[in-house]
Amino acid sequence: MRPISNARRTLGLTLACLALAGSALAQTPARVTRIIVAFPPGGPVDFVARTVGEGLSKELGHQVVIENKAGGNGAIAAEFLARSPADGSTLWLTSVGAVAINPALYDKLAYDPVRDLVPVSLVVNNVEVLVVGAKAPYNTGAEFVAAARQQTAKPLTMASSGTGSVPHLAAELLNDAAKINLLHVPYKGAAPALTDVIAGHVNGFFGDIPGLIGFVKSGQLKAIGIAAPARHPLLPDVKTFDEMGIKGVDSDNWYALFATKGTPPAQVALVNQALRKALTSEAVKTKLMNSGAAPAPSTPADLAALLKSDTEKWSKVVRSKNIKPD
């Protein structure tokens, strides 16, 4: 028998190693990015996450999955993110409340938005609109304010989705801006609040346009004032409070994407660029705008600045009104 040459032996070992490597690679799961949502499936934040996730998956070239971790006013999702690997594989899509309102609202918070999170990008803007029941006698925000000034013995009532929520704080801004005294009526979520506004049991409600546009289009609610610098494309005939001469009511329940503290800047930049492309793609942009949410990609630095300014803004309202969580 002829001895095996060194060259043949080397070739055999190389082929064996390549086969083992190929087998190991086949058993290694493809990279997956998770977007954590602090609300149950079916809500507006979940809708935005799933819409953006589809576009982000295409841009990143791998699967993006949505995981709902509701509870604790965002604390459960925030703590999960803080414990996740700092490699950009886990992201948190949150509304403004959990990162800019909760620090002032709660004496003890299990997470610190600045210490434990890395800003990636703003995702959408959700301006607030004042709505009233279809049979209400007010057709504009100015008429609503005028009625509130007249009814001092029995104040007009404002529903909210909960104490310390953006709808509640927007009503407090209107109180201060118009020098009126609306009576706050907190509910456990927007759905029961809207039920009572539609029935006429409560006079008004501030809410995100995506959550209200269906009720307005169906004639169950009237939109009478936009709390933003400009009118909304889905409600072009509804004036802003600024246009009515009532300054200082602007409220934006924006959604933004954050990563785990310690995530390398290069990875943050990679996700940021992929998100920018996703939000400017025609399919994602159209779907979001048709819902009432306005795509608003930003740099990480711009999101950090927005978080800082809105934390100061909402903290001032919470503290001046001595608002405590239910």
C-alpha positions in Angstrom: 0.0 0.0 0.0 1.4 3.4 -1.0 1.8 5.8 1.9 -0.5 8.8 2.0 1.3 12.0 1.0 1.5 15.0 3.2 -0.4 17.0 0.6 -3.2 14.5 0.5 -3.3 14.3 4.3 -3.5 18.1 4.6 -6.3 18.2 2.0 -8.3 15.6 3.8 -8.0 17.4 7.2 -9.0 20.7 5.5 -12.1 19.2 4.0 -13.0 17.6 7.3 -12.7 21.0 9.1 -14.7 22.8 6.5 -17.5 20.1 6.8 -17.5 20.6 10.6 -17.6 24.3 10.3 -20.4 24.1 7.8 -22.4 21.9 10.1 -21.9 24.2 13.0 -22.9 27.2 11.0 -26.1 25.4 9.9 -26.9 24.9 13.5 -26.3 28.5 14.5 -29.5 30.5 14.5 -29.6 33.6 12.2 -29.3 36.9 14.0 -32.6 38.3 15.3 -33.4 41.8 16.5 -36.1 42.1 19.2 -38.2 45.2 19.6 -39.8 45.2 23.1 -43.1 47.0 23.5 -44.5 47.9 26.9 -48.1 47.5 25.9 -50.4 44.6 24.9 -50.8 43.6 21.2 -53.2 45.6 19.1 -52.6 49.0 20.6 -51.0 52.0 18.8 -47.5 51.5 20.0 -47.7 47.8 19.0 -49.0 48.9 15.6 -46.1 51.2 15.0 -43.6 48.6 16.2 -44.9 46.0 13.8 -45.1 48.4 10.9 -41.5 49.7 11.5 -40.3 46.1 12.3 -41.2 45.0 8.8 -39.2 47.8 7.2 -36.3 47.4 9.6 -36.1 43.7 8.9 -35.6 44.4 5.2 -32.9 47.0 5.9 -31.0 45.0 8.5 -31.2 41.8 6.4 -32.4 39.6 9.2 -35.6 38.9 11.2 -37.1 41.5 13.5 -39.5 40.2 16.1 -41.9 42.1 18.4 -42.2 41.1 22.0 -44.9 42.6 24.2 -43.9 43.1 27.8 -46.7 45.1 29.3 -47.0 46.4 32.9 -45.5 48.7 35.4 -46.0 51.8 33.2 -43.1 50.6 31.1 -40.9 49.4 34.0 -41.1 45.8 33.0 -39.9 46.5 29.4 -37.3 48.9 30.6 -35.8 46.4 33.1 -35.8 43.7 30.5 -33.9 46.0 28.1 -31.4 46.9 30.9 -30.6 43.2 31.4 -30.2 42.5 27.7 -26.9 42.2 25.9 -25.5 45.5 24.9 -25.1 44.6 21.3 -28.1 46.2 19.6 -30.0 42.9 19.3 -32.7 44.1 21.8 -34.4 47.5 21.4 -37.2 49.2 23.2 -40.0 51.1 21.4 -41.5 53.4 24.0 -43.9 56.3 24.2 -42.9 59.5 25.9 -44.6 58.7 29.2 -42.3 55.9 30.3 -39.1 57.9 29.7 -40.0 61.6 30.2 -42.9 61.5 32.6 -42.4 58.6 34.9 -39.2 59.9 36.5 -41.2 62.8 37.9 -44.3 60.9 38.6 -42.8 58.1 40.6 -40.7 58.6 43.7 -38.9 55.3 43.1 -38.3 54.1 39.6 -36.5 50.8 38.8 -34.8 52.3 35.8 -33.2 55.6 34.9 -33.8 56.6 31.2 -30.5 58.5 31.0 -28.4 56.0 33.0 -29.9 52.7 31.6 -30.8 53.6 28.0 -29.1 54.6 24.8 -31.1 56.8 22.4 -31.3 55.3 18.9 -33.9 57.4 17.1 -37.2 59.2 17.3 -39.7 57.0 15.4 -43.0 58.9 15.1 -44.7 62.0 16.4 -48.3 61.7 17.8 -49.8 65.1 18.5 -52.8 65.4 20.8 -56.2 66.4 19.6 -59.1 67.6 21.8 -62.3 65.6 21.1 -65.8 65.9 22.4 -69.0 63.9 21.9 -70.8 64.3 18.6 -73.8 66.1 20.2 -71.6 68.4 22.3 -72.4 72.1 21.8 -68.7 73.0 21.2 -67.3 73.0 17.6 -63.9 74.6 18.3 -61.4 74.6 21.2 -62.1 78.3 21.7 -65.8 77.6 22.3 -64.9 74.8 24.7 -62.7 77.2 26.6 -65.4 79.9 26.6 -67.9 77.4 28.1 -65.4 76.3 30.7 -64.9 80.0 31.8 -68.7 80.4 32.2 -69.3 77.1 34.1 -67.3 77.9 37.3 -69.8 76.4 39.6 -69.9 73.1 37.7 -66.6 72.7 35.9 -66.4 71.0 32.5 -64.9 67.5 32.9 -61.9 66.0 31.1 -61.3 62.3 30.8 -57.9 60.8 30.6 -56.3 57.4 30.2 -54.9 57.6 33.7 -53.3 60.0 36.1 -50.0 61.3 34.8 -50.7 60.2 31.2 -50.2 62.6 28.3 -54.0 63.2 27.9 -54.1 64.2 31.6 -51.0 66.5 31.3 -52.3 68.0 28.1 -55.5 69.0 29.9 -53.4 70.6 32.6 -51.5 72.6 30.0 -54.9 73.8 28.6 -56.0 74.8 32.2 -52.9 76.9 32.6 -52.8 78.4 29.0 -56.5 79.4 29.0 -56.8 80.1 32.8 -59.6 77.7 33.3 -60.3 74.8 35.7 -61.3 71.6 33.9 -62.1 68.8 36.3 -59.9 65.7 35.6 -61.6 62.3 35.5 -59.0 59.5 35.3 -59.8 56.2 33.7 -57.9 52.9 33.4 -57.1 53.3 29.8 -58.3 55.2 26.8 -61.1 52.8 25.8 -63.4 53.4 28.9 -62.6 57.1 28.8 -63.8 57.4 25.1 -66.9 55.4 25.8 -68.0 58.0 28.4 -67.1 60.9 26.2 -69.1 59.4 23.3 -72.0 58.9 25.6 -71.8 62.5 26.9 -71.0 61.6 30.5 -67.6 63.5 30.3 -67.1 66.7 28.3 -63.8 66.1 26.6 -60.6 64.1 26.1 -57.1 64.8 24.7 -55.7 61.8 22.8 -53.3 60.7 20.1 -54.7 61.1 16.6 -54.1 57.5 15.6 -56.3 56.3 18.5 -59.1 58.8 17.7 -59.2 59.3 14.0 -61.6 56.3 13.5 -64.1 57.7 16.0 -63.9 61.2 14.4 -64.3 59.8 10.8 -67.3 57.7 11.9 -69.0 60.8 13.5 -68.9 59.5 17.1 -66.5 62.3 18.2 -65.8 65.8 17.1 -62.2 67.0 16.9 -62.1 70.6 18.0 -58.5 71.5 18.6 -55.0 70.4 17.7 -52.3 70.7 20.4 -49.4 71.2 17.9 -47.7 74.0 16.0 -49.4 73.0 12.7 -52.7 71.4 11.6 -52.8 67.6 11.0 -53.1 66.3 7.4 -55.9 63.9 8.4 -57.8 66.8 10.1 -57.1 69.7 7.9 -60.1 71.7 9.0 -59.3 71.5 12.7 -57.5 74.6 14.0 -54.5 74.4 16.3 -54.8 76.0 19.8 -52.1 78.5 18.6 -54.4 79.6 15.8 -57.1 80.2 18.4 -54.8 82.4 20.5 -54.3 79.8 23.2 -50.5 79.3 23.5 -48.7 76.6 25.4 -50.9 73.6 24.9 -48.6 71.7 22.4 -48.4 68.0 23.4 -46.7 65.2 21.6 -46.9 61.6 22.7 -43.9 60.6 20.6 -42.5 57.1 20.2 -38.8 56.4 20.2 -36.3 53.5 20.0 -33.7 52.9 22.7 -31.0 50.3 23.1 -29.2 48.9 26.2 -26.6 51.1 27.9 -23.2 50.2 26.6 -24.2 49.3 23.1 -21.3 50.3 20.8 -21.9 53.5 18.9 -21.2 51.8 15.6 -24.1 49.4 16.3 -26.4 52.2 17.3 -25.4 54.0 14.1 -26.2 50.9 12.1 -29.7 50.5 13.5 -30.3 54.3 13.2 -29.4 54.2 9.5 -31.6 51.2 8.9 -34.5 52.8 10.7 -34.1 56.0 8.7 -34.4 54.0 5.5 -37.3 52.1 6.8 -39.2 55.2 7.9 -38.7 56.9 4.5 -39.7 53.9 2.5 -43.1 54.5 0.7 -44.8 51.4 2.2 -43.9 52.1 5.9 -44.4 55.9 5.6 -47.8 55.6 4.0 -49.0 53.1 6.5 -48.0 55.2 9.4 -49.3 58.5 8.0 -52.7 56.9 7.2 -53.0 55.9 10.8 -52.3 59.5 12.0 -48.7 58.9 13.2 -46.0 61.1 11.5 -42.7 59.4 10.7 -39.9 61.4 12.4 -36.5 59.7 12.2 -33.7 61.5 14.1 -30.1 61.2 15.1 -29.4 59.7 18.5 -28.2 63.1 19.7 -31.5 64.8 18.6 -33.4 62.1 20.5 -31.3 62.7 23.6 -32.0 66.4 23.4 -35.7 65.8 23.0 -35.8 63.4 26.0 -34.0 66.1 28.1 -36.4 68.9 27.1 -39.6 66.9 27.4 -38.5 65.5 30.8 -38.0 69.1 32.0 -41.4 70.1 30.5 -43.5 67.3 31.9 -41.7 67.3 35.2 -42.6 70.9 35.7 -46.3 70.1 35.1 -46.3 67.1 37.4 -44.6 68.9 40.3 -46.5 72.2 40.0 -49.8 70.3 40.0 -48.6 67.9 42.7 -49.7 65.0 40.6 -49.3 61.5 42.1 -49.9 58.1 40.5 -53.1 56.3 41.3 
